[in-house]
């Protein structure tokens, strides 16, 4: 089933693309000024617990780009999406649109997470102790919101 983009989805895609481009530009413009040793891992409290070479920072924008492209590709194949319940045929279009919006929103959240990690790494600063809690809260909150919305949409006749 084809799911054309809604105006909201187009806006969210633009936000995601701008965020990804910004993240890549931050990386490119900061490369020359990076110290020889940078943080490569943060513990659960946001404290730096492992250091590595400057080249280690490549992992962050490349992973962000890989996930962004991967989720973008998946949005074009609604038949492979996993619905948490049996879809009523008369509600399929609404449900697929809702799930597509959820995927796009999740893509933005993941790129924002990697952007924040990149900035902290470049500045060689620790993360807030709330970083992990807020990140997981936002990701799970978005998923829960959309799953509840899909249950509601599937009950409509």
Legacy VTK file of the C-alpha trace (Angstrom):
# vtk DataFile Version 3.0
C-alpha trace
ASCII
DATASET POLYDATA
POINTS 157 float
0.000 0.000 0.000
1.401 3.359 -1.007
1.381 5.998 1.690
1.810 9.478 0.239
3.450 12.058 2.471
1.192 14.316 4.533
2.099 17.964 5.160
3.173 17.058 8.699
5.400 14.272 7.416
7.011 16.600 4.869
7.686 19.140 7.640
9.153 16.440 9.890
11.319 15.126 7.043
12.647 18.654 6.451
13.442 19.032 10.157
15.202 15.660 10.177
17.226 16.463 7.058
18.269 19.871 8.438
19.272 18.286 11.730
21.317 15.610 9.964
23.019 18.164 7.704
23.759 20.345 10.747
25.268 17.376 12.570
27.488 16.540 9.595
28.558 20.190 9.247
29.384 20.414 12.957
31.556 17.343 12.531
33.301 18.647 9.405
33.992 22.126 10.784
35.270 20.837 14.122
37.539 18.110 12.733
40.690 20.256 12.499
40.345 21.575 16.036
39.631 18.257 17.749
42.174 17.228 20.365
44.202 14.063 19.768
42.259 12.260 22.506
38.471 12.446 22.788
35.758 10.734 24.849
34.557 7.482 23.281
32.184 6.255 25.969
29.996 7.689 28.707
28.729 5.709 31.694
25.110 5.684 32.861
25.698 8.865 34.894
27.000 10.684 31.794
30.613 10.645 32.964
33.401 9.986 30.467
34.852 6.559 31.190
36.798 5.775 27.999
39.007 7.915 25.796
40.177 7.239 22.252
41.838 8.808 19.249
40.421 11.672 17.247
39.351 9.197 14.554
36.908 7.615 17.018
34.536 10.553 16.574
33.834 9.379 12.998
31.571 6.703 14.496
28.982 9.263 15.646
28.075 11.043 12.383
28.436 7.856 10.332
26.078 5.958 12.640
23.616 8.846 12.556
23.741 8.908 8.760
23.358 5.109 8.529
20.309 5.078 10.831
18.776 8.067 9.029
19.125 6.382 5.633
17.932 3.036 7.004
14.752 4.434 8.530
14.140 6.527 5.398
14.276 3.384 3.249
11.988 1.460 5.603
9.301 4.179 5.349
8.816 3.255 1.687
7.849 -0.354 2.491
4.772 -0.374 4.742
4.216 -4.097 4.207
7.306 -4.878 6.292
6.216 -2.669 9.195
5.227 -4.521 12.301
1.789 -3.519 13.568
1.069 -4.384 17.201
-2.348 -5.814 16.248
-4.371 -7.129 13.325
-5.163 -4.261 10.959
-8.744 -3.851 9.803
-8.667 -3.337 6.012
-10.844 -0.209 6.189
-8.355 1.380 8.632
-5.130 0.326 6.909
-4.431 3.659 5.195
-4.839 5.671 8.422
-2.718 3.215 10.380
0.085 3.162 7.848
0.121 6.975 7.778
0.318 7.031 11.570
3.138 4.504 11.645
4.998 6.392 8.918
4.795 9.545 11.045
6.112 7.565 14.022
9.092 6.334 11.993
9.910 9.848 10.801
9.614 11.256 14.344
11.855 8.479 15.670
14.389 9.265 12.956
14.519 12.891 14.131
14.941 11.818 17.747
17.800 9.450 16.928
19.612 12.074 14.841
19.140 14.597 17.676
20.592 12.070 20.141
23.681 11.537 17.997
24.010 15.271 17.447
24.034 15.875 21.206
26.607 13.103 21.652
28.765 14.601 18.912
28.693 18.056 20.493
29.575 16.661 23.934
32.373 14.596 22.413
33.784 17.531 20.458
33.730 19.696 23.591
35.151 16.758 25.611
32.518 17.354 28.246
30.436 14.997 30.304
26.741 14.458 29.661
24.062 15.469 32.108
23.027 12.648 34.456
19.550 13.189 32.989
20.686 12.617 29.406
19.975 8.873 29.330
16.679 9.193 31.200
15.437 11.999 28.933
16.582 10.212 25.770
14.861 6.961 26.699
11.797 8.849 27.916
11.433 10.696 24.630
12.002 7.599 22.475
9.657 5.374 24.487
7.152 8.199 24.936
6.919 8.736 21.185
6.461 5.020 20.546
3.805 4.672 23.242
1.944 7.747 21.975
1.804 6.424 18.412
0.918 2.864 19.426
-2.012 4.162 21.506
-3.035 6.352 18.565
-2.912 3.352 16.217
-5.062 1.263 18.571
-7.583 4.115 18.576
-7.498 4.462 14.784
-7.970 0.722 14.333
-11.123 0.751 16.458
-12.748 3.352 14.203
-15.057 1.991 11.543
LINES 1 158
157 0 1 2 3 4 5 6 7 8 9 10 11 12 13 14 15 16 17 18 19 20 21 22 23 24 25 26 27 28 29 30 31 32 33 34 35 36 37 38 39 40 41 42 43 44 45 46 47 48 49 50 51 52 53 54 55 56 57 58 59 60 61 62 63 64 65 66 67 68 69 70 71 72 73 74 75 76 77 78 79 80 81 82 83 84 85 86 87 88 89 90 91 92 93 94 95 96 97 98 99 100 101 102 103 104 105 106 107 108 109 110 111 112 113 114 115 116 117 118 119 120 121 122 123 124 125 126 127 128 129 130 131 132 133 134 135 136 137 138 139 140 141 142 143 144 145 146 147 148 149 150 151 152 153 154 155 156
